[in-house]
């Protein structure tokens, strides 16, 4: 079945606009989901809407209400909700361009793919995308999605545009609320040096294929074992961390990660045979890794 767009409307840069569609760029979390069953029959439990005073309620009699105080609601109909329409309900209007580094990673949220909606939209979409690429900045715009107006950050990628929802100021808590509780003190410089060397020995490129959900894998193993009638026993509780001297722990950690020596630079590849005495061509410089986001 074809993926349905999360939002459809128009992308607009000043007087240039084109129809676009927005698709989620990520899948949902764990695919292992459990249903609620009756213990005796293993029949699936039905969740029946119930009024605490009158009992079961037909779904056609359910309305939306906003609680303005304990037990007091304002009832709002679907038609009234639809009447609250902003321009951003159907238009993603680019308002500003900023440097990506200006946006704190705490604000980055969900990623989406933005694509032209129909063949007639391709030309204008391509013009906007290439102009954004030339500018080298992130475009900011707003749209209404899931009954909320959301700030979006747009950046060109390949033939399309990646759009991230950005959290609002009210959603991001102040760091000082938590970090101010940490006592201010200067660590031992020698300990910091050892910890830095441990980090250097564990450096490497980001490969998402190496970070599977091991908990979900363990759940699948458990389900397969239960399906075959096997008895599953809980593993032993992990032992509490041994209380040892911090300097000793750092030194032992350094020994486990590489013997305490700093990483040596990679040896140069020998010149290819038959090169006519000329030195081997230099390999192209690697691109800087993409910035990580929250």
FIKOL-682698 format. One record per residue (C-alpha): x, y, z. Coordinates in steps of 0.2 Angstrom, whole numbers, plus 5000, padded with zeros to 4 digits. Each point is the difference from the previous one (the first is absolute). Layout:
<east: X north: Y up: Z>
...
This chain:
<east: 5000 north: 5000 up: 5000>
<east: 5007 north: 5017 up: 4995>
<east: 5005 north: 5012 up: 5014>
<east: 4988 north: 5013 up: 5004>
<east: 5006 north: 5018 up: 5002>
<east: 4999 north: 5007 up: 5018>
<east: 4996 north: 5018 up: 4992>
<east: 4996 north: 5007 up: 4983>
<east: 5001 north: 5018 up: 4995>
<east: 5011 north: 5013 up: 4992>
<east: 5018 north: 5004 up: 5003>
<east: 5002 north: 5019 up: 4997>
<east: 5016 north: 5011 up: 4998>
<east: 4994 north: 5018 up: 4998>
<east: 4989 north: 5000 up: 4984>
<east: 5006 north: 4982 up: 4995>
<east: 4990 north: 4986 up: 5006>
<east: 4996 north: 4981 up: 4995>
<east: 4990 north: 4986 up: 5007>
<east: 5010 north: 4989 up: 5012>
<east: 4997 north: 4984 up: 5010>
<east: 5008 north: 4997 up: 5017>
<east: 5004 north: 4982 up: 5005>
<east: 5007 north: 4993 up: 5016>
<east: 5018 north: 4996 up: 4999>
<east: 5001 north: 4987 up: 5014>
<east: 4990 north: 4985 up: 5005>
<east: 4992 north: 4997 up: 5016>
<east: 5009 north: 4993 up: 5015>
<east: 5000 north: 4982 up: 5005>
<east: 4990 north: 4988 up: 4989>
<east: 4997 north: 4988 up: 5015>
<east: 4983 north: 5005 up: 5007>
<east: 4990 north: 4990 up: 5013>
<east: 4981 north: 4999 up: 5000>
<east: 4990 north: 4999 up: 5016>
<east: 4992 north: 4982 up: 5003>
<east: 4989 north: 4992 up: 5012>
<east: 5011 north: 4989 up: 5011>
<east: 4988 north: 4985 up: 4999>
<east: 4994 north: 5000 up: 4982>
<east: 5014 north: 5010 up: 4992>
<east: 4986 north: 5010 up: 4991>
<east: 5005 north: 5017 up: 4995>
<east: 4993 north: 5013 up: 5012>
<east: 4988 north: 5014 up: 4992>
<east: 5002 north: 5017 up: 5007>
<east: 4982 north: 5007 up: 5001>
<east: 4997 north: 5018 up: 5002>
<east: 4991 north: 5002 up: 5017>
<east: 4991 north: 5015 up: 5009>
<east: 5003 north: 4998 up: 5019>
<east: 4982 north: 5005 up: 5003>
<east: 4990 north: 4992 up: 4985>
<east: 5011 north: 4985 up: 4995>
<east: 5006 north: 4995 up: 4982>
<east: 4999 north: 5014 up: 4987>
<east: 4998 north: 4999 up: 4981>
<east: 5014 north: 5008 up: 4991>
<east: 4988 north: 5011 up: 4990>
<east: 4996 north: 5008 up: 5017>
<east: 5018 north: 5005 up: 5004>
<east: 5005 north: 5018 up: 4997>
<east: 5016 north: 5010 up: 5003>
<east: 5001 north: 5011 up: 5016>
<east: 5014 north: 5011 up: 5007>
<east: 5002 north: 5000 up: 5019>
<east: 5000 north: 5018 up: 5006>
<east: 4999 north: 4995 up: 5019>
<east: 4998 north: 4984 up: 5009>
<east: 4984 north: 4991 up: 4993>
<east: 4995 north: 5015 up: 4989>
<east: 5002 north: 4999 up: 4982>
<east: 4997 north: 5010 up: 4984>
<east: 4993 north: 4989 up: 4986>
<east: 5007 north: 5003 up: 4983>
<east: 4994 north: 4992 up: 4984>
<east: 5010 north: 4994 up: 4985>
<east: 4993 north: 5014 up: 4989>
<east: 5005 north: 5013 up: 5013>
<east: 5018 north: 4993 up: 5000>
<east: 5001 north: 5000 up: 4981>
<east: 4994 north: 5019 up: 5000>
<east: 5016 north: 5004 up: 5009>
<east: 5010 north: 5002 up: 4984>
<east: 5017 north: 5009 up: 4998>
<east: 5008 north: 5003 up: 4984>
<east: 5013 north: 4987 up: 5005>
<east: 4987 north: 4987 up: 5000>
<east: 5003 north: 4998 up: 4982>
<east: 5016 north: 5010 up: 4997>
<east: 5018 north: 4997 up: 5006>
<east: 5006 north: 5018 up: 4998>
<east: 5019 north: 5002 up: 5001>
<east: 5002 north: 5015 up: 5012>
<east: 5019 north: 5001 up: 5004>
<east: 5017 north: 4992 up: 4996>
<east: 5012 north: 4996 up: 5015>
<east: 5016 north: 4991 up: 5002>
<east: 4998 north: 4982 up: 5006>
<east: 5012 north: 5003 up: 5015>
<east: 4988 north: 5014 up: 5006>
<east: 4986 north: 4987 up: 5004>
<east: 5004 north: 4991 up: 5017>
<east: 4999 north: 4981 up: 4998>
<east: 4987 north: 5000 up: 5014>
<east: 4987 north: 5007 up: 4988>
<east: 5002 north: 4988 up: 4986>
<east: 4986 north: 4987 up: 5000>
<east: 4992 north: 4989 up: 4987>
<east: 5007 north: 4998 up: 4982>
<east: 4989 north: 5000 up: 4984>
<east: 5003 north: 4999 up: 4981>
<east: 4993 north: 5014 up: 4990>
<east: 4997 north: 4996 up: 4982>
<east: 4991 north: 5008 up: 4985>
<east: 4982 north: 4995 up: 4999>
<east: 4997 north: 4996 up: 4982>
<east: 5010 north: 5003 up: 4984>
<east: 4995 north: 5018 up: 4998>
<east: 5008 north: 5004 up: 5016>
<east: 5017 north: 4993 up: 4996>
<east: 5007 north: 5016 up: 4991>
<east: 4996 north: 5012 up: 5014>
<east: 5005 north: 4988 up: 5014>
<east: 5017 north: 4997 up: 4991>
<east: 5003 north: 5019 up: 4999>
<east: 4996 north: 5002 up: 5019>
<east: 5011 north: 4985 up: 5005>
<east: 5015 north: 5006 up: 4989>
<east: 4999 north: 5018 up: 5007>
<east: 5000 north: 4993 up: 5018>
<east: 5015 north: 4989 up: 4995>
<east: 5009 north: 5016 up: 4994>
<east: 4996 north: 5010 up: 5015>
<east: 5007 north: 4986 up: 5012>
<east: 4988 north: 5004 up: 5013>
<east: 4985 north: 4992 up: 5009>
<east: 4983 north: 5007 up: 4995>
<east: 4987 north: 5003 up: 5013>
<east: 4981 north: 4999 up: 4997>
<east: 4984 north: 4995 up: 5009>
<east: 4986 north: 4989 up: 4997>
<east: 4984 north: 4993 up: 5009>
<east: 5002 north: 4981 up: 5003>
<east: 4990 north: 4989 up: 5012>
<east: 4991 north: 5015 up: 5007>
<east: 5016 north: 5010 up: 5004>
<east: 5009 north: 5013 up: 4990>
<east: 5018 north: 4994 up: 5000>
<east: 5016 north: 5009 up: 4995>
<east: 5009 north: 4990 up: 4987>
<east: 5019 north: 5000 up: 4995>
<east: 5003 north: 4996 up: 4982>
<east: 5016 north: 4994 up: 4992>
<east: 5004 north: 4994 up: 4982>
<east: 5005 north: 4981 up: 4999>
<east: 5003 north: 4991 up: 4984>
<east: 4985 north: 5003 up: 4988>
<east: 4989 north: 5006 up: 5014>
<east: 4998 north: 5009 up: 5016>
<east: 5001 north: 4994 up: 5018>
<east: 4989 north: 5009 up: 5012>
<east: 5001 north: 4999 up: 5019>
<east: 4987 north: 5005 up: 5012>
<east: 5008 north: 5012 up: 5013>
<east: 4995 north: 5000 up: 5019>
<east: 4992 north: 5016 up: 5006>
<east: 5008 north: 5010 up: 5014>
<east: 4987 north: 4994 up: 5012>
<east: 5005 north: 4982 up: 4997>
<east: 5018 north: 5002 up: 5003>
<east: 5004 north: 5000 up: 5019>
<east: 5014 north: 5012 up: 5007>
<east: 5016 north: 4990 up: 5002>
<east: 5004 north: 5010 up: 5016>
<east: 4985 north: 4992 up: 5008>
<east: 5010 north: 4984 up: 5000>
<east: 5019 north: 5004 up: 4998>
<east: 5000 north: 5013 up: 5014>
<east: 4998 north: 4986 up: 5012>
<east: 5018 north: 4994 up: 4995>
<east: 5013 north: 5006 up: 5011>
<east: 5013 north: 5011 up: 4992>
<east: 5018 north: 4992 up: 5002>
<east: 5016 north: 4997 up: 4990>
<east: 5004 north: 4982 up: 4996>
<east: 5017 north: 4993 up: 5001>
<east: 5009 north: 5004 up: 4984>
<east: 5009 north: 4983 up: 5000>
<east: 4983 north: 4991 up: 5001>
<east: 4993 north: 5011 up: 4986>
<east: 5016 north: 4996 up: 4989>
<east: 4997 north: 4981 up: 5002>
<east: 4981 north: 5002 up: 4996>
<east: 5005 north: 5010 up: 4985>
<east: 5011 north: 4986 up: 4994>
<east: 4986 north: 4987 up: 5003>
<east: 4989 north: 5011 up: 4989>
<east: 5013 north: 5001 up: 4986>
<east: 5002 north: 4981 up: 5000>
<east: 4981 north: 4998 up: 4998>
<east: 4998 north: 5012 up: 4986>
<east: 4992 north: 4994 up: 4984>
<east: 4987 north: 5004 up: 4986>
<east: 4982 north: 4999 up: 5004>
<east: 4992 north: 4985 up: 4993>
<east: 4982 north: 4998 up: 5005>
<east: 4999 north: 4982 up: 4995>
<east: 5011 north: 4996 up: 5015>
<east: 4987 north: 5006 up: 5012>
<east: 4985 north: 4989 up: 4999>
<east: 4987 north: 4999 up: 5013>
<east: 5007 north: 4986 up: 5011>
<east: 4985 north: 5000 up: 5011>
<east: 4988 north: 4997 up: 4986>
<east: 5011 north: 4986 up: 4994>
<east: 5000 north: 4992 up: 5017>
<east: 4981 north: 5002 up: 5000>
<east: 4998 north: 4991 up: 4983>
<east: 5012 north: 4986 up: 5007>
<east: 4988 north: 4999 up: 5015>
<east: 4985 north: 4999 up: 4989>
<east: 5007 north: 4986 up: 4989>
<east: 5005 north: 4990 up: 5015>
<east: 4983 north: 5002 up: 5008>
<east: 4992 north: 4995 up: 4983>
<east: 5010 north: 4983 up: 5001>
<east: 4994 north: 4997 up: 5018>
<east: 5017 north: 5003 up: 5007>
<east: 5002 north: 5006 up: 5018>
<east: 5008 north: 5017 up: 5002>
<east: 5009 north: 5005 up: 5015>
<east: 5005 north: 5018 up: 5005>
<east: 5019 north: 5003 up: 4999>
<east: 5009 north: 5004 up: 5016>
<east: 4999 north: 5018 up: 5007>
<east: 5016 north: 5010 up: 4995>
<east: 5012 north: 5002 up: 5014>
<east: 5002 north: 5017 up: 5007>
<east: 5015 north: 5010 up: 4994>
<east: 5015 north: 4997 up: 5009>
<east: 5006 north: 5015 up: 5010>
<east: 5018 north: 5004 up: 4996>
<east: 5012 north: 5014 up: 4999>
<east: 4995 north: 5012 up: 4985>
<east: 5018 north: 5001 up: 4994>
<east: 5002 north: 4981 up: 5000>
<east: 4984 north: 4998 up: 4991>
<east: 5006 north: 5012 up: 4986>
<east: 5017 north: 4991 up: 4999>
<east: 4991 north: 4983 up: 4998>
<east: 4988 north: 5007 up: 4987>
<east: 5015 north: 5007 up: 4990>
<east: 5008 north: 4983 up: 5000>
<east: 4984 north: 4991 up: 4994>
<east: 4998 north: 5012 up: 4986>
<east: 5017 north: 4999 up: 4992>
<east: 5014 north: 4999 up: 5012>
<east: 5002 north: 5018 up: 5005>
<east: 5008 north: 5006 up: 4983>
<east: 4994 north: 5013 up: 4989>
<east: 4994 north: 4995 up: 4983>
<east: 5013 north: 5001 up: 4987>
<east: 4997 north: 5008 up: 4983>
<east: 4996 north: 4988 up: 4986>
<east: 5014 north: 4995 up: 4989>
<east: 5001 north: 5007 up: 4983>
<east: 4995 north: 4988 up: 4986>
<east: 5014 north: 4994 up: 4989>
<east: 5001 north: 5007 up: 4982>
<east: 4992 north: 4988 up: 4987>
<east: 5011 north: 4990 up: 4990>
<east: 5003 north: 5006 up: 4982>
<east: 4998 north: 5018 up: 5004>
<east: 5014 north: 5005 up: 4989>
<east: 5009 north: 5007 up: 5016>
<east: 4987 north: 5013 up: 5003>
<east: 4993 north: 5001 up: 5018>
<east: 4982 north: 4993 up: 5003>
<east: 4986 north: 5012 up: 4998>
<east: 4993 north: 5007 up: 5016>
<east: 4984 north: 4993 up: 5006>
<east: 4985 north: 5012 up: 5000>
<east: 4998 north: 5009 up: 5017>
<east: 4986 north: 4993 up: 5010>
<east: 4985 north: 5011 up: 5003>
<east: 4997 north: 5006 up: 5018>
<east: 4987 north: 4989 up: 5009>
<east: 4983 north: 5007 up: 5001>
<east: 4994 north: 5009 up: 5016>
<east: 4991 north: 4990 up: 5012>
<east: 4983 north: 5004 up: 5006>
<east: 4990 north: 4997 up: 5015>
